[in-house]
């Protein structure tokens, strides 16, 4: 269900490298949520770092939405760079498995597999 890798890079470098890998992979970064800073700004004692990158390939998103508009709630794809016990990690929920739980439309399986392969490649490149 998840693809998570450990990076030997510091958090900030891994985040920058992920952004570059996303762009090199033909996807765009729509928004970056700094979850760690948000929680701390709300008075929560969150000691880790966590940035969630919302990424999208418009062509792939259009294919999905043309088949089932309800799937807009599963878009855009999200990749996280975070720390856990002093280690930097990069991960995502695998799109093919997530989509299989949301629709039985067989035509979307190859789209999800293609997106998944691209995202896993980006995570591995940023590692």
N, C-alpha and C positions, 0 to 999 in steps of 0.2 A: 504494500500500500504506500510505502514511503521510499524515497531514494535520498539517503543522507550520507554525506561524506565528511570525513574530518580533514581539515586543512592545516598545514603547517604554517600558514600565514597568520599575521596579526589580523584582528577583526576588520580594521579599516582597509587594509590591503585586499583582503578577500572580498569585501563589499565593492571596492572599486574594480577589481578584476571580474566580478560577476557582472557588473553593469557593462563593462567592455565586451564580455563574452555574449551577453544578450544582444547587444547591438550588432556584433559580428555575425551572430546566428540569424540575422534577419528579423528579429523581433524588436519591439520598442518597449522602453520602460515608461509606463503610464504614470506611476506614482511610487514613491518609497515611503512606507510607514516606519517611523522610528519608534517601535513599540516600547523599547526600554526607556527612552526619554519621555514618552507620553505617560507611562506608568509612574515614573519618578516625579513628573510634574504634577501628578494628581495625588502625591503623598504616599504612593505605594513603595515599599522597600524592595524594589526589584534590582538585584545587583548585577545581573547579566546584561549583555548587549543583544539587541535583536532588531534587525531591519527586515521588513517584508517588502519585496519588490513585486509590484503588479506588472506583469509582462504580457504582451499581446502581439500576435501576428494577424493583421487585419484579414488577410486572405483566409486563413484557417478559421478565424472567428466567424467570418461571414458564411463559410460552409456549414458550421455547426448551427448557427442561428437560422439559416435557411431551412434546415430540417426540423428544428424544434426550438422555437423562440423562448420557451421556458428555461432553456439551458443558459440564458443570459445570467442567471443567478450563480452559475458556476464559473463565470468569466469575470475578469481576466484570470490567467494562470498566476500562481503566486510561488515565488522562490524566496526562501528565508536564509539570511546569513545571521548566525547567532553564536553566542558563547555558552558553553555549559561546563562548569567546573574547570574554567581556565582554558578550555579547548575551543577552537573555532570550528564551527560546522556550517555546512551549506546543504539545504535540503528542500524537497518539495513533495507534495502528495502526487502520486503517479496519475496522470490524466486518464489513461485507459481504464484503470480500475475504478476511479471516481465516476467516470462517464457510464461505465457498465452498471453502476448502482443507480443511475439517474434515468437511463433510457435503454430500451431494448432495440433501438434502431440500428440494424446491422450496417447501414451505410455510413454510420459515424465511427465505427471501429477503426477503419484505416486512418481516418483523420486524427483520432485520438492517439493512435500508435505513432503517427508521424510527428505530432506535436510532442509526445512523450520522448521520443528519440532525440529530438532537437533540444528539449529542456535538459534532459540528462546529460547530453553533450556539453551544454553550457555550464552546468554545475561542475562536471568533471574538468572542463577547461579552466574554470576559476579556482579550482582546488589548490 
